[in-house]
């Protein structure tokens, strides 16, 4: 392993730390228990009851050849990948409550295939699932491309089983922004803004285009060596908007368990399933730390910042 710079805060585990977290990791699903499960999604998910989870955040391997710890995911042709994600989404929707929400992560090459898979799904007669929005977020990481536009965005589809009956708390995910044009009403009162120690600010409704997400990197305390780690702030928005305290959050293909970490910080329950032992250990370590440190970068005092 190469020597890291002194300012590098990437989480790595010593042998002693692994010995502490390893016994906490499960290999089977247990109802009503917060868990990191080291196992194959296709096997673990079969043991979960129908309509068990309130919220699912699924971040499957994108259709790229990529090394994940001890295994390599190999890219497929379009039809093969379509069947691959179709089977995943079908099983996820089976364990999602009737009024639950599922978020599906993808990149520019895979998200349209995911959309096709989602549109073809039937939730076994309970209700036809609906893709009701697509979030696009700026993934500003990497040095750029010499002969092409820099790949700088990813998508998240919002899927519900019943458009007339699902939970969404917009107040929990409003964003505090600085006001440049300080309009007043005809009586001279501030119009939807206030003066604070930070200056003139307004709580604004969130859109489906997000420019305020920072991908974890070496100087952030949440960073690991996982090649496609999502940020805590990104998943905090999804969890706060689409779940209540005490709800059950499911994170298949969990990687280093970012959704589990954030769920724990925000008073939700969690089930994380990950096939790689190393990532389960990192995830369990992060969850243990979240019992003490509840901070989420970019989310302070119950408010999201626009930067």
GUMARLO-943012 format. One line per 2 residues: number of its first residue (from 1); their letters; for each residue x, z, y of C-alpha. Coordinates in steps of 0.5 Angstrom, whole numbers. Last residue first. Example, Ala and Ser with C-alpha at 12.3 -4.5 7.8 and 13.67 -1.06 7.14 Angstrom:
% residues 2
2> sa> 27 14 -2; 25 16 -9;
//
This chain:
% residues 307
307> xx> -45 -2 50; -53 -2 51;
305> xx> -53 5 49; -58 8 44;
303> xx> -61 15 46; -63 21 42;
301> xx> -57 25 45; -52 20 44;
299> xx> -52 13 40; -46 9 41;
297> xx> -42 12 36; -46 16 31;
295> xx> -45 24 31; -48 28 26;
293> xx> -41 31 24; -42 37 19;
291> xx> -46 35 13; -44 28 15;
289> xx> -37 29 12; -40 30 5;
287> xx> -44 23 6; -37 20 8;
285> xx> -34 23 2; -39 21 -2;
283> xx> -39 14 1; -31 13 0;
281> xx> -32 16 -8; -38 11 -9;
279> xx> -33 5 -6; -28 7 -11;
277> xx> -32 7 -17; -35 0 -15;
275> xx> -42 -2 -18; -46 1 -12;
273> xx> -53 5 -11; -54 9 -6;
271> xx> -61 13 -6; -62 17 1;
269> xx> -67 22 4; -68 22 11;
267> xx> -66 28 17; -62 23 21;
265> xx> -55 25 19; -57 24 12;
263> xx> -60 17 13; -54 15 17;
261> xx> -49 17 11; -54 14 6;
259> xx> -54 7 10; -47 7 11;
257> xx> -46 8 3; -39 5 2;
255> xx> -41 -1 -1; -49 0 -2;
253> xx> -51 -6 -6; -57 -2 -7;
251> xx> -59 2 -1; -66 6 -1;
249> xx> -68 11 4; -74 16 2;
247> xx> -77 19 8; -76 26 10;
245> xx> -75 24 18; -79 18 19;
243> xx> -77 11 17; -78 4 20;
241> xx> -75 5 27; -70 10 26;
239> xx> -67 7 20; -66 0 23;
237> xx> -63 3 29; -59 7 25;
235> xx> -56 2 21; -53 -2 26;
233> xx> -50 4 29; -47 6 23;
231> xx> -43 0 23; -43 -5 17;
229> xx> -37 -5 12; -36 -12 10;
227> xx> -28 -12 7; -29 -5 5;
225> xx> -22 -2 7; -26 4 11;
223> xx> -28 5 18; -32 11 20;
221> xx> -27 14 25; -26 8 29;
219> xx> -19 6 30; -18 1 25;
217> xx> -25 -3 25; -32 -2 24;
215> xx> -36 -8 27; -39 -6 34;
213> xx> -46 -7 35; -49 -8 43;
211> xx> -50 -15 43; -57 -15 39;
209> xx> -62 -20 39; -69 -18 36;
207> xx> -71 -15 42; -71 -7 44;
205> xx> -75 -5 49; -72 -2 55;
203> xx> -70 5 58; -68 4 65;
201> xx> -62 7 69; -59 8 76;
199> xx> -53 11 76; -50 15 70;
197> xx> -51 22 74; -58 20 74;
195> xx> -63 15 78; -69 13 75;
193> xx> -72 6 73; -79 3 71;
191> xx> -81 2 78; -78 7 83;
189> xx> -83 9 88; -84 6 95;
187> xx> -92 6 95; -92 -1 94;
185> xx> -87 -1 88; -80 -1 88;
183> xx> -75 -5 85; -68 -3 83;
181> xx> -64 -10 81; -58 -8 78;
179> xx> -61 -3 73; -56 0 68;
177> xx> -59 0 61; -61 6 56;
175> xx> -64 2 50; -71 4 46;
173> xx> -70 5 39; -74 11 38;
171> xx> -79 9 42; -81 3 38;
169> xx> -83 7 32; -85 2 27;
167> xx> -89 4 20; -93 -1 16;
165> xx> -100 -2 15; -103 -9 18;
163> xx> -97 -13 16; -97 -11 9;
161> xx> -91 -12 4; -86 -12 10;
159> xx> -80 -16 11; -75 -15 17;
157> xx> -70 -20 16; -63 -19 18;
155> xx> -58 -24 21; -51 -25 23;
153> xx> -47 -27 28; -40 -29 31;
151> xx> -37 -35 27; -32 -37 32;
149> xx> -33 -45 34; -29 -50 30;
147> xx> -22 -52 30; -18 -47 32;
145> xx> -22 -41 30; -23 -34 33;
143> xx> -19 -28 32; -23 -24 28;
141> xx> -29 -19 30; -35 -20 34;
139> xx> -41 -19 30; -46 -21 35;
137> xx> -53 -19 32; -59 -23 30;
135> xx> -65 -20 28; -71 -24 24;
133> xx> -78 -22 24; -84 -21 20;
131> xx> -82 -24 14; -88 -22 10;
129> xx> -90 -20 3; -96 -22 0;
127> xx> -100 -15 -2; -101 -11 -8;
125> xx> -102 -17 -13; -95 -17 -16;
123> xx> -91 -17 -10; -90 -25 -9;
121> xx> -84 -28 -7; -83 -35 -5;
119> xx> -82 -33 2; -77 -28 1;
117> xx> -73 -33 -3; -73 -38 2;
115> xx> -71 -33 7; -65 -31 3;
113> xx> -63 -38 3; -63 -39 10;
111> xx> -59 -32 11; -54 -35 7;
109> xx> -49 -39 11; -51 -36 17;
107> xx> -50 -29 15; -54 -24 11;
105> xx> -58 -18 11; -64 -16 9;
103> xx> -69 -10 11; -75 -8 7;
101> xx> -81 -4 10; -86 0 7;
99> xx> -93 1 7; -94 -1 0;
97> xx> -88 3 -2; -82 -1 -4;
95> xx> -80 0 -12; -83 -7 -13;
93> xx> -80 -10 -7; -73 -9 -9;
91> xx> -74 -12 -16; -76 -18 -13;
89> xx> -71 -18 -7; -65 -18 -13;
87> xx> -69 -23 -17; -69 -28 -11;
85> xx> -62 -26 -9; -59 -29 -15;
83> xx> -64 -35 -16; -63 -37 -9;
81> xx> -55 -37 -10; -56 -41 -16;
79> xx> -60 -46 -12; -55 -46 -7;
77> xx> -49 -47 -11; -45 -41 -12;
75> xx> -39 -37 -9; -35 -32 -13;
73> xx> -36 -25 -12; -29 -22 -15;
71> xx> -28 -15 -18; -24 -9 -17;
69> xx> -24 -7 -10; -29 -13 -7;
67> xx> -25 -19 -7; -29 -25 -4;
65> xx> -32 -32 -6; -37 -33 -1;
63> xx> -45 -33 -2; -46 -27 2;
61> xx> -46 -20 -3; -52 -17 -2;
59> xx> -54 -12 4; -61 -9 2;
57> xx> -64 -4 7; -70 -1 3;
55> xx> -75 4 7; -80 8 4;
53> xx> -78 8 -3; -82 10 -9;
51> xx> -87 4 -10; -86 3 -17;
49> xx> -81 8 -21; -74 7 -21;
47> xx> -71 6 -28; -70 -1 -28;
45> xx> -66 -1 -21; -61 3 -25;
43> xx> -59 -3 -29; -60 -9 -25;
41> xx> -56 -5 -19; -50 -4 -24;
39> xx> -47 3 -23; -44 9 -19;
37> xx> -50 12 -16; -49 16 -9;
35> xx> -55 21 -9; -60 25 -6;
33> xx> -65 28 -11; -72 27 -11;
31> xx> -72 23 -17; -66 22 -21;
29> xx> -63 15 -22; -57 15 -27;
27> xx> -49 15 -26; -48 20 -21;
25> xx> -43 22 -16; -42 29 -14;
23> xx> -36 30 -20; -32 25 -16;
21> xx> -32 28 -9; -27 34 -10;
19> xx> -22 30 -15; -22 24 -10;
17> xx> -20 29 -5; -14 31 -9;
15> xx> -12 24 -11; -12 23 -3;
13> xx> -17 19 0; -17 13 5;
11> xx> -21 13 12; -19 8 17;
9> xx> -16 12 23; -10 8 25;
7> xx> -7 11 31; -1 12 27;
5> xx> 0 5 24; -1 4 17;
3> xx> 4 4 12; 3 -2 7;
1> x> 0 0 0;
//
